[in-house]
Amino acid sequence: QVQLVESGGGLVQAGGSLRLSCAASGLTFSRYSMGWFRQGPENEREFVAAIFWGVSSTSYADSVKGRFTISKDNAKNTVYLQMNSLIPEDTAVYYCAADKFTYALTSAGVDYWGKGTLVTVSS
């Protein structure tokens, strides 16, 4: 079975950094586009970042451009989200996502979800 296991969430002050990890198993990692979504206390799940299969091009939500960086390590079957200059608005549960053979990562099209990891940014 496919599993996506997130780690790295926690509590940080505004301006700080965190790196989230998502370890994938049960799938051919290099054939999937991988990404991150997040959901705040009163918000619907929203797209954060994606890295696409084959070409490793990336896409980011406007709210995180210049602050977050998505990357992956195929040898470790792991995708990362480096989050810098964190602000309170980044507080959310962050979910790892996988979608096979796609160059358009959307919530409706995601094949597999992780259980999420909580990021809390204090003032």
C-alpha positions in Angstrom: 0.0 0.0 0.0 1.0 3.6 -0.6 2.0 5.7 2.4 3.1 9.3 2.7 4.5 10.2 6.1 5.1 13.8 6.9 7.5 15.1 9.6 9.2 18.3 10.6 6.2 20.4 11.8 6.3 22.3 15.0 6.1 25.7 16.7 8.3 28.6 15.6 8.4 32.3 16.0 7.7 34.6 13.1 10.8 35.0 10.9 12.0 31.5 11.7 12.4 28.4 9.5 11.2 24.9 9.3 11.9 22.0 6.9 9.1 19.6 6.3 9.8 16.1 5.0 7.5 13.6 3.3 8.7 10.0 3.0 6.9 8.0 0.3 6.6 4.2 0.1 4.7 1.8 -2.0 5.0 3.8 -5.2 7.5 4.5 -7.9 8.5 7.8 -6.6 10.1 9.2 -9.7 6.8 8.8 -11.7 4.8 10.9 -9.4 4.4 14.7 -9.1 4.7 15.6 -5.4 3.4 18.5 -3.5 2.2 20.2 -0.4 -1.2 21.6 0.5 -2.2 23.3 3.8 -5.4 23.9 5.7 -5.8 26.6 8.4 -8.3 26.5 11.2 -11.0 28.3 9.2 -9.9 27.7 5.6 -10.3 25.1 3.0 -7.3 23.1 1.9 -5.1 25.2 -0.4 -2.2 24.5 -2.7 1.2 25.4 -1.5 3.9 24.0 -3.8 4.5 21.2 -6.3 7.5 19.5 -8.0 6.6 17.7 -11.2 7.7 14.2 -12.3 10.3 13.8 -15.0 11.3 17.5 -15.3 11.4 18.5 -11.6 10.0 21.9 -12.4 8.2 23.6 -9.6 5.1 25.7 -8.8 4.2 27.8 -5.8 1.3 29.6 -4.4 1.7 33.4 -4.6 1.5 33.6 -0.8 4.7 31.6 -0.4 6.8 32.5 -3.4 10.3 33.6 -2.4 10.0 32.1 1.1 9.3 28.4 0.5 11.3 25.9 -1.6 10.2 22.5 -2.6 12.7 19.8 -3.5 13.0 16.0 -3.6 15.6 13.2 -3.2 14.7 10.3 -5.5 17.2 8.0 -3.8 15.4 8.6 -0.5 11.9 8.7 -1.9 11.4 11.9 0.0 10.1 15.4 -0.8 10.9 18.4 1.2 9.4 21.8 1.9 11.9 24.4 3.2 10.0 27.2 4.8 11.8 30.5 5.6 10.7 33.8 6.9 7.6 32.3 8.4 4.6 34.5 9.3 1.6 33.7 11.4 -0.6 33.3 8.3 1.5 30.2 7.5 0.0 28.4 10.5 -1.8 25.4 9.2 -1.8 21.6 8.9 0.5 20.8 6.0 -0.3 17.8 3.8 1.9 15.9 1.5 0.3 14.8 -1.8 1.2 12.5 -4.7 -0.3 12.4 -8.2 0.9 10.1 -10.9 2.1 11.4 -14.3 0.7 14.8 -14.0 1.9 18.3 -14.6 -1.1 20.0 -12.9 -1.3 19.1 -9.2 -4.8 19.9 -7.9 -6.6 18.8 -4.8 -9.3 17.0 -6.7 -6.7 15.1 -8.7 -4.4 14.0 -5.9 -4.0 10.2 -5.8 -2.6 9.9 -2.3 -2.5 12.1 0.8 -0.4 12.1 3.9 -2.0 12.6 7.3 -0.6 16.0 7.8 1.8 17.8 10.1 1.0 20.9 12.1 3.0 24.1 11.7 2.3 26.9 14.2 3.9 30.3 13.7 3.7 32.7 16.7 4.1 36.4 16.8 
